[in-house]
Amino acid sequence: MAQRKFTVILLPLETGGYQVHFPDYPDCITVGDTVDEALEHAKEAMELHLSVEAEEGGDPVPEYVHVSHVVVGEVDVEVPDSLIEAKEEAKQTV
């Protein structure tokens, strides 16, 4: 079997842990309590997903030029007060 690298996006969950998304395979999602566990589960989920694709005669794996890293960060953004207030009001009605 050949090996390929896949980009994964880890999103922190409000309840703790991480949800893992694959941009190239949006229907393949998994979770993990830690970053290491999330990445381990990501590997397992993608291998299972590709195994099922192969059995069902799915599309070939996309061929991309490998980028050595992906940078993800945060930015501080000015948010209008009305949007913050609307969210707070929505929480109170629940």
DABELSUL-V506802 format. One record per backbone hydrogen bond with DSSP energy under -1.0 kcal/mol. CO is the residue of the C=O (numbers start at 0). NH is the residue of the N-H. E is the energy in kcal/mol with one decimal. If there is no record, write none. Layout:
<<CO,NH,E> <CO,NH,E>>
This chain:
<<8,20,-2.5> <10,18,-2.7> <12,15,-1.7> <16,12,-2.3> <17,31,-1.9> <18,10,-2.9> <19,29,-1.5> <20,8,-2.7> <21,24,-1.2> <24,27,-2.3> <29,19,-3.6> <31,17,-3.1> <33,37,-2.7> <34,38,-2.5> <35,39,-2.2> <36,40,-2.8> <37,41,-2.1> <38,42,-2.2> <39,43,-2.1> <40,44,-3.0> <41,45,-2.7> <42,46,-2.4> <43,47,-2.2> <44,48,-2.7> <45,49,-2.9> <46,50,-1.9> <47,51,-2.3> <48,52,-2.4> <49,53,-2.5> <50,54,-2.1> <51,55,-2.2> <52,57,-3.6> <79,82,-1.3> <79,83,-1.3> <80,84,-2.9> <81,85,-1.9> <82,86,-1.5> <83,87,-2.2> <84,88,-2.6> <85,89,-2.0> <86,90,-2.0> <87,91,-1.7> <88,92,-1.3>>
